[in-house]
Amino acid sequence: MMGLNTSIKVNDKVEVITGKDKGRVGKVIRVNRDVKQIVVEKVNIIKRHTKPSNKNQQGGIVEKEAFFHVSNVMLICPKCTSTVRIGKKKLDDGNKVRICKKCGEAVEPKA
């Protein structure tokens, strides 16, 4: 299966729109484009029972964030500070940017 393009990137601020963590806001830590899944900071916390190893001497129960599908979140626009749908626009210089469908401003950080 080919990795499909998603509108969500690392360091984007997103809000969970469905599931047990509905309404929680966090920053995207990891994106897996092949299966359209993301990891959001302090959201979808799971418990893993781990054996003692060189990396983790103690072992025991470890809490960490788990992947979930990108369709369960919406991007928060930095300009209008609300959850928005994302469009794409080609600039005059040939660069493509993501734009907010509500306010029309670019979501990309200006570099």
C-alpha positions in Angstrom: 0.0 0.0 0.0 1.3 3.4 -0.9 1.7 6.1 1.7 -1.0 8.6 1.1 -0.6 12.3 1.8 -1.9 13.7 5.0 -2.4 17.3 6.0 -1.0 16.7 9.5 2.8 17.2 10.1 5.1 16.9 13.1 4.8 19.8 15.6 1.3 20.7 14.4 -1.2 21.5 17.2 -4.3 19.3 16.9 -7.5 18.5 18.8 -8.9 15.0 19.1 -12.5 15.0 17.7 -13.5 11.4 18.6 -12.8 8.6 21.0 -11.9 8.4 24.7 -9.7 11.5 24.5 -12.2 13.7 22.6 -11.6 17.4 23.2 -7.9 17.0 24.2 -5.4 19.2 22.5 -1.7 18.3 21.9 1.3 18.5 19.7 2.0 15.9 17.0 5.1 13.9 18.0 5.3 11.3 15.2 3.6 10.7 11.9 3.4 7.3 10.1 2.3 8.2 6.5 2.2 4.6 5.3 -0.8 3.7 7.6 -2.0 7.4 8.2 -1.4 7.2 11.9 0.0 9.8 14.3 1.2 10.1 17.9 0.0 13.1 19.9 1.7 14.4 23.1 -0.2 13.3 26.3 -3.1 11.8 24.3 -4.0 8.1 23.9 -1.9 6.9 26.8 -1.5 3.1 27.1 0.2 0.9 29.6 2.9 -1.5 28.6 4.1 -4.3 30.8 7.8 -4.6 30.3 10.5 -7.1 31.3 13.7 -5.8 32.9 16.4 -5.2 30.3 19.5 -3.2 29.8 17.5 -0.2 28.7 15.0 -0.5 31.5 16.6 -2.1 34.5 13.5 -2.0 36.7 10.9 -3.3 34.3 7.2 -3.0 35.3 4.4 -0.9 33.9 5.3 1.9 31.5 2.8 4.5 30.3 3.4 5.9 26.8 1.5 7.5 23.9 0.2 5.2 21.2 -0.6 5.7 17.5 -4.1 6.4 16.4 -5.7 7.3 13.0 -5.2 10.8 11.6 -9.0 11.1 10.9 -9.6 11.3 14.6 -7.9 14.7 14.9 -8.4 18.2 13.4 -5.7 20.8 13.0 -5.9 24.0 15.1 -5.2 27.1 13.0 -2.6 29.4 14.7 -4.4 32.5 13.4 -8.0 31.9 14.2 -7.3 29.4 17.0 -10.1 27.0 16.1 -10.2 23.5 14.6 -10.2 23.8 10.8 -10.1 21.9 7.6 -7.0 22.3 5.5 -6.6 23.3 1.9 -3.6 23.5 -0.3 -2.4 26.4 -2.3 0.4 27.0 -4.7 2.3 30.3 -4.2 3.7 32.5 -7.0 7.2 31.2 -6.3 6.1 27.6 -6.8 6.0 26.5 -3.2 2.9 24.7 -1.9 1.5 25.6 1.5 -1.4 24.4 3.7 -4.1 27.0 4.2 -6.9 27.4 6.8 -10.3 27.0 5.2 -11.9 29.5 7.6 -9.5 32.4 7.6 -7.5 31.7 4.4 -4.2 32.2 6.1 -1.2 29.9 5.6 -0.8 27.3 8.4 2.9 26.7 7.6 5.4 28.4 9.9 7.1 31.2 8.0 10.7 30.2 7.4 
